[in-house]
Amino acid sequence: MKNFSFVIIVLCIIFVVQVSDAQDRGFGLGVIIGEPTGISAKLWTTSRNAFDFGLGWSIGGDRIGKYDGDYNGGSRIHFHMDYLWHSFEAIHSSERFPLYYGIGGRLNTGGGYSSSLAIRGVLGIAWMPRETPIDVFLEIVPSLQLTPSSGFGIDAGIGARYYF
């Protein structure tokens, strides 16, 4: 687990240093409510692409179909990281409502999930007011759990971030 955390921190530092000149909206930090509930962060790498991060807890029931582990109904720590593509032209409006999609990974621990890994596919919509450094988003995230056993689940959340 220490090695995984170290790799994530190093990758984040590398991306921040390399893309600081190409950011559309910089770095945003906020909250997400749903599955998971916790902290949400977004780092723009170009005007259309970004990394999305989440750290929180999952309080819902076992949402992985046919999970064979020893899920005990307790809360879980949830971390995810996704790479996103944004389509600003999909919805024509005076405001910016990009549709976005992406792929990433998820790590859950606790509640009977012993460091379970999953691949995530992200589909969402954001509202990005032109004169305010915030975004409000709604996303649905199908996931394929790989370890300790396989299964399919769906995460969903609504949230907001402030951009520095």
Buried (B, 14 or more C-beta within 10 A) or exposed (E): EEEEEEEBEEEBEEEBEEBEEEBBBEBBBBBBBBBBBBBBBBBBBEEBBBBBBBBBBBBBEBBBEEBEBEBEEEBBBBBBBBBBBBEBEEEEEEEBBBBBBBEBBBBBBBBBBEEBBBEBBBBBBBBBEEEEEBBBBBBBBBBBBBEBEBBBBEBBBEBBBEBE
